[in-house]
Structures are given as C-alpha cells and as structure tokens.
Amino acid sequence: MKYYNSYMGRQQISPALHEKLLSLEPQRKPARPWVKYASLAACCALIFGMWRLAPRPAGPASGQFAASADASVPGAQDARGPGEAPPAQEDPWSFTVESGAEEGDKFAFPMLPAVVYADVAGSPQMDTALAVMEGSFSVDLTKEQIQEMFWGPDGKPTPEHPKAEQGDLPWLLMWDGYTVSGSALYDGGGTLYGVTIRGEHPNGAAFTLSLAPERLPLQCGLYMDAAVTDVRGVEVTGWCLENTCVSELMSGAVGARFQNTGAPFQVDNGAGWDEASAAKQFNALFVSWATYADCPLTLDHLLKAEHVPEWRSADFDSLADARKETAFTPWLPQEAPAGFGDFRGRLTYQEGNEHVLWVRWSRGYDDVSVNVCLPEGDETYETVDVSDPAAYDMRLYDIPWFETVPEEYRDSFFSVACFRAEDMSLEVVKARGSEKDTGGMNYRFGVLHPDGTLVEYDCSGVSAEYVWGLVEATL
C-alpha cells in the first residue's frame, strides 16, 4: 500500500478549568516562554487486517473533533480592540511535518500490531483529582527539541537507502501534514514533570501525545473496561470511543499516552469507508513505532529546565494586610462587603508569567471575589465590544444558554468577559448578571485598564450597584 507523502496544507486552559481551581487560587494567565497550564490525556490501540487506505478529505467530518485555533484562555488571546482583526502571523512554536519523500515514492504499509481497543461507550469511569503544582511552569518546545525526542541525541539516521527516515519525524508515525507543537511542564525546581505534543491536520483530525519520564503520564479519569494487550513484550492499555482512540504504554524509560480523533487517511473495510477503523490504525502506528526494542524515544535532553523563573507567594488574613501590597492597592476594595465575614487573600508572582493578588469574602453560598492581575510577561487580552450586547448581555438569552446563545458569541459569553475600563458602566455590570440556583444574582466579568492591569470580579449576594461601586472606584 502507498505511503502518502503529502496530506495537504498547514495548519493552542480554558476558563472552565480555572473555575474548578478557583477555591484553591486565582486564575492564572499563560505567557511565553513560561506558560502555566495543566494538560492531561488518555490513550489506546487495535487489531487490523487488510485495509484500503485513501487520503482524508479536507475539513472536519460530521461529529468529528476539530481543534480550535485559539487557546481560549484569558491572557492567551490577541490584544485588540472591538472590531479589530487579529494580526496575521506564523506561530514560531509549531511546524508542519514533512516526510521528505519525493513525489511518487512508495513505502510498504507496516504490519500493524494486534492491539485491542475496548469500546468504552457506557463504561464506568473512575475520576481522579489532580492539583496544580506551586511554582510549576511550562516551556514551549522548538522543532529541534521535538525532533530529538523522536530521533535521539544522535539525530535521525542517514542510511544509504533513499527512502528510509528522511523526513522531519519517523515516517512510520504517518504524521505527515500535521501541524505539531509541544510544551514541557516543570515543577518549581525546574525538574521535568511531563511533555505534551499536539498535532492538528487540515482535515480536522487531531492527536495529543503525553509523555513522562520513568512513569505513565497522569490523567483525570480512568476507564475500568480498558483492554491490555502484549505488543512485543510491552503492555499496551487501549480503549476507544467512536473515532477517538487511546493507547498507553512504557516505551523504554518514557511513559506514553497517545490519543487521536480521526486520522489523516480513510479506511475501506470492505463495507465502506470506516472512520473508527482509520482512527484505530493511526493510533496503532504509534504503538508499533514505540514498542520496537530500538525505539529512540527520549526525554533526557528536557529533564532539567535551562532557566527556572522566580516564584513567590503570600497569604493574607485580612484586607488590611492585602492592601499593604501597594502595587495592588488602587484596584482593591477599600472595605469588606457588609455581612461577609469569611476572608481569604493570596498573592502569587512568577517571573514572566503572572503577578496576581486575589481577595475573596464568603457568606454561605455567596462570594465577593476580586482578582487583580498586574502586567507581567507578554499576556494580552481580547475585549468585548459594548456596542454589541448580543456578545455579553446574559439577559438576552434563555436557559439553557448553550442552546440559545449563538455560536459566534459563546467564547465571550461563557468566559470572564473582558471590558475596557473606559467602556464600563452600571448597565454593563447589570448585563453580566445571572440568577443563581441558590437564589440571588451573580456578576462575573473583567475590566482591562489602560496600563494593562486586569481586574476580574465574581460577586454574588450583592447588588449590581454595589459591584459597580467596586469598579467605579478604580476608574
């Protein structure tokens, strides 16, 4: 069968995740070259017979995951005003894999291992808890660093055979045409915790490869019905759900979890084109490569960070103590909200990434929270156009919002909508109010000041006029 030497053109933590961590610490914003994040995935593989392959058509298929081109993280968006288009630029932290083969070259399709993928539709999932490590940071990887992971310290082989391993990455992976990027997560001391490699194909297919030194990568949930297959003496845990496949294994001293949705090719199983089978075959290609005895997969060159950004933190027992941090004083409330007694405050600083002070008062099911983010690094924010209420006014839509809010407005609507300070008013505050299940209203939004300071408000159990008073005092 043919190895497809070209798969068409070229081709980045969400507010919801931070909301889950809100009880621990304020939301953080990523910035290069050190980016705060937590990303974990699962993986698997399967049995193959004789199949006919064809390139996948461009564009995501029905029901297929299409990776977003936006990071969907406050701080990761482009800085631009209402109505301004994002600047056109190439991402220096990603590359499109090229096989290096000449037009017309042919490769023998490899004999794929008989990996079992358990169908986990309806299977019980065991949830696990993961905590963000204080002082941890992420470094975006260069193309050369990613290549060394797959070729080893000696670089890619240069055998005499003209068709052997001449591309950016091992051809057996069949990542040709995927736009690939990667990041390494380090603890506060600069020791590698794990690596994440992501790939996006023009046809909508995507994969995530999670790697860890000397252990399997951690994940947020475990399927109890996943299958285990012996492949060349290596235990491979696999599961699938429709056209998503996951494989988990130890490749030498590196733990790997490969998860893909879709594939760069189609598969004809004799009864028609089969997307699920294509996804399983693509997943098994990684398993095949990673289980060879001489597989060069390595993280040795990434085990220690070249630079560890400065990190410090402090907790406060009262608003008065928090206001002693004079850089934050202009943005903090001057007094506690009436009737709210339970207070918590915290400051975190990481060089090139964040400088944040967060205060919160609680009373039963209600909270008044103010999160102040001073400029640090190159974080930027996308602001909401107040002349377009449909993008942010929660009063315009019925619950369930996911069904009534137009898709083009969902990013700004469901996130901590960010407004320019000069656009703020009591009416904007009221527009961001929503009823709580426990009674009363909740107001949630951010205010971007001219000096680059972002102040985020999340307040319930108080009136819109009270929240507007907090904002107005900073203008």
N, C-alpha and C positions, 0 to 999 in steps of 0.2 A: 504494500500500500504506500501511497505517496506521503511524504513529509511536506507539509505546506510551508514554504519558505517565506511567505508573507501573509499576514492576516489583516491587511487594510491599515487605516490611518493611525493617528496618535490620540492619543487621548492626552478632601484631605481628610470637644467631647461635649456632648450635647448638653444643653441646659437641663434636660430631664435627669441626666446622670448626676449633675451637681446638686439638683434639688434633693436627691436621695442622700447626699452627703451634707446637707445644709445644717443638720443638727450637730455635725462634728466641727465644721469650719466653713468660712465663707467661700463663695465661688471663686475659682482661680481662672486666670486668663493665660493662654499659651503665647509664647513669643520665641522666635528663633534667636540663637541656635539652641537654647534650652527650652523645651516645651513641656509643661505639666500635662500629664494625661494618664489615664488608666485604660488600657485596652486588652481584653482577653477574649479568646475564642475557643471553639471546639473543633475536632477533625475526624475523618474516616476514609474507607476504601471498598473494592468489589471484584466479582468473577467476570471474565469476559470470554467470549468465543470468537468467531469470525464475524467481523462487522465491516460495513462500508462507511467510509468517512467522507464528509464534504465540508467545506468552509461554512461557518455560520454566517447568515445574512447580517448586515449592519443594522443596529437599532435593537433595543431590548424587546424580547418576545413577551407575549401576554403572560402575566403572572410571574415574570422573571425580575429578579432584583436588578436595578440599575443604580450603580454607585453615584452618589452626589458629588458634584464638583466643588461644593462649598463645605467648609469644615463645620458649619452650624454651631460654632462656639463663640460666645461673646469674646471679642478680642482677636478672633481669627479672621474676621471679615475685612474687606477693604474699607478704608476710611473714605467716605464720600457723602456728600450732602444729598438731600432729596432730589430725585430725578437724574442724578449724575450716574453715568455708566461706569462700571469698573474698568480700570486701566488694563489694556491688553499687554500681557507679558508672559514669558515662559517660566515655568517653575524650575528653578535650578536644582531642586531636591528630588527630581524624578527623571526617569529616562524610559524610552520605548525600546523594548528588547528587539534586537535584530539577529536573525540566525547566522548571517554571514554567508549563507549558501548562494550560489549563482542560480540565476533563473534556469529552470529545467532540471536542477539537481534532484535526485531522489534518494530517500532514506527508507530502509526497511522498517516498517512499523514494529516496535518492540513486542516481544512476548510478555504480556502483562501478567502480574502475579494474581493468583486466585484469592483475592481479598473479599471477605464477606462484609457487606454493609447491611446492618439491621435496619429495617424500616421502623422508625420510632414514632410514627404518627399515632397519637393517643397514648404513648408510653409515659409512665410516671417519670418526672424529672426531680432530682434531688438538688435543692438550691444550697449554695454555699455563700458565705459572707467574705467579702474582700475589703481590705482597708487601704487607704492611700497612705503611703509612707511619708512621714515628715521629712522635708528636705530633698525628696526624690526629684529627679529631673530627667527630661528626655532630650536626646540629641538626634537630629536628623542625619541620616546616613548618606554618604556620597555614593555615586555609582561604583567607584573603585572599592569602597568598603563592602558593598553588597556583593560585588564580583568575587572578592577574596573569600567571603563566606562560602561560596559555591565551588571555587576553583582551588582553595587552599593557599598557603603562603607562597607556593612555587608558581602560582598563576595557572592559566589554562594550558592544557597540554598542546604540544605542537608536533603531532605525529606526521609521518610522511603522507599518510592517506589524506587526500584533499578534502574529504567530506567529514572528517572527524573533528568535532568540537571546535569549530572555527568562529562561533558567534559570541554574543555578549555573555550568554549563560549556557549551561549544558543543554543541547538541543533536545535531549530526552524528556525534559520538563514540558516541552512544547509551549513555552511562554512567549513565543514569537508574536509580536503585535501588541502585547500587553504593555501598558504604561505602569512602571514599577516604582515604588517609593518605599522607604524604610525608616525606622527610628529605633533607637536603643534606649531602654529605661534603666536608670541607675539609682541606687539608694543614695542617701545623703552623704555617704563617704566616697562615692564615685565607683562603687563595685557594681558590675553588670547584674541586673535583675532579669531582663528578658529583651528580646528583639521582636519587632513586628514588621513583616514585609507585606505590602498590599499591592495588588495588581488589578487594573481595570482594562477591559477590552472594548474596542469600539462597538461591538455588537451587544453590549450590556452585561456580558459575563464578568465576574469578579472573583478574586480569591484573597484570603488572608492566611499568611504563614506565621505562626507564633513559635518562637524558639527560646530555649532556656538552657543555661549551662548545667550539666550534671543532673538534670531532673526534667520531668514533663512540665510544660507551662501550666500555670494555674488557670482555672476557668470558673465562671459564675454559676454554672449548672451542669449536672451530670445526668445523662440518661441511663437508667438502670438496665435497659434492654440492649445496650450496645453489644456488638459481637466482637470476639477476639479471634484473630487468625494468625497462624505462624507463617511468616514470609522470610525464607532464608534464615531461619533461626531467630528472627526478631518478632516479638509480639506486637501486632497491629490492632488497635481498637478502632472499630468503624461503625458509623451509623449514617443514615440518610433520611431526608425529609423532602419529598418531591424531588426537585432538581438541585437540592443542596446536599453536599457530601462532606464528611469529615473523617480524617484519619489521624490517629495519634500513635506515636512510636518513639523509641530511642534510636537515634542514628549515631552510633558510637557514643561519644560523651555529650551529645546535644539532644535534648528533648524537643520534639517537633509536633505541632498540630497544624494540619493543612485543611482548610475549609474553602470550598469553592461553590459558587452558584452559577450554573451554566458551564459552557465550555467554548473553546474557540472553533470547534468543529461540530458537525452534525453526525448522528449515527443512524444507519438504517439497520434495524434488527430483523428485517425480513417481512415485517408487518407495517412498515412505515418509519418515518423519522421519529426518534425517541430521545427527547431532551434529557430525561433522567439517566438513561444509559450513557449518554455522552458525558454528563457530569461525573458519573462514576468512573468512566475510563480516564477522564482527565485527572481525577484525583489519584487513581492507581498509577498514573505515570510518575507522580511524585514519590509514591510508596516504592515503586520499582527502583528509582534512582537512589533513594535514601537508604535502601536496605542492602545495597551491594557492599561487600566487605571492604572495598577500597574507596567507598564514598568519602569525598574530601570535606564534607560539611563541617565547618568550624566557626567558633566564636572567639578563638584565642586572641585575635587582634582587637577585640572590643571589650575584653574583660575588665579593664580599668579605663575610666574616662580621662581624657587628656587634661581637662580643666573641670574643677568642681566649683560651681557658683556658690558664693557666700549665702548662708542661710541663717536666719534668726527668727525667733518668735517670742511673744509675751502674752500673758493672760491678765485680764483686769477684773477686779472685784466690784468696781463702781464706775459710773460715768465720769466722775471727777478724775479718777486715775487715767481713764482713756483720754480725756481732754488734755492731759499733760503732754501727750504727743502732739506738739504744737503744729507740725506739718498737717495734721488732720483736723485740728480744732475748727477751722472755718466751715467744715462740712458736717460736723457732728451736731446732734440736738443739744440745746442748751440745758434742758432738764428732762427728767424721766416723764413718760406719759402717766397721767393720773390713773391710779388703780392698778398699775402694773408693778409687781414687786420683784419678780424673779429676773435677775440681770446676769448677763454674760457678755464679756468683751474679749477680743483677741486681735493681736497684730501678727502678721507674717510678712517677712521680707525674703526675697530670693533675687540675687543679682541677675539682671537682665530679663526677669520674668514677672515679678509682682512686688507690690508694696501696698498692702491692704490692711485696713483696720475695720473691724466689724463689731457692732454692738447690737444686742437684742434683749428686749424685755418680753416676758411671757406672763400670761394670766389664763389659766385653763386652756381652752383650745385657741386662744388668740395670741398673736405675737406682733410686736413692733420691731422691725429689723432694719438697720441702716448699714450698708456695706460701702466703704469708701476705698476706691482704687486710685492711687496716685500714679502718674506716668512712670513706667519702668520698662525698659526694653523698647520693642517696636510694636506693642499691641495697638490695634486700631479697632474702630467700632463703626458699624453701619447704623445710621439713624433713621427714624421713621419720619415720613413726610406728613406733617399735621394737616395739610390741606386734603389728605385722602383718608378720611375717618374709617373707611372700609378696611384699612390695613391694621387698625389697632383698637377701634371702639367696640368693646365687648357687649355693649347694649344693643348692637345691631343684629345679633345672631341668637338663635335659639339653641338650647342644649338638646342633643349632643353636638358640640361645636365642630367636631371632626366632620360631621355630615353637612353642616350649614356654612362653615367658613370656606370661601373659595380657596382653591389650592394655592393660588399665587400670593395669598396673604398669610398662609399658615406659619411661615417662619417667624414673621414679626408678631403675629397674634399670640402664638403659644410661648414664645420666648419672653425674656425680660425685655420688653420693647424699650428701645433706647431713643430718647428725645434730646434734641439740642436744648441747652439751657434757655436760649432766647425764645424758644417756641413754647415753653411751659406756661401753664395756666391752670386755674381751678377746673376748667372744663376738661382739660386733658386728663387730670387726675380722676375726675368722675368717669371718664371714658374707659379707664383701666380698672374699674371696679367690677367685681363679680361676687355673686352670692355664695356663701359657704354652706356646706351641708350641715354644719353645727350652728348655723344662724349668723346673721350679720353679714358684713361686706369685707372683701379682701381687695387691697390695691397693690398692684405689682408693676413696677416699671423702673427704668434707669434714666438718669439725667447726665448728659455729657457737657461739661463746662469748657469754655474756650481754652483753658490751659491744658486740656487733655485729661483732667480728673473725671472719673466716672463715679457717680453716687447712685447706688441701687436701693430702692425702697420696697419692702414687702411688709405690709401693715394690715392687720385685721383687728376688729374690736374697737376701732376708732372711726371718726367721720372723715369724709373726703376733705372737709375744711381743715381738720387737724393735719392731715397728710400734706395738704397744700401749704400750710404754715411751716412745716419742716423744710419743704423745698424753697419756699419764698425767702426764708431767712438766709439761704446760701446764694441768692442771685445778686 
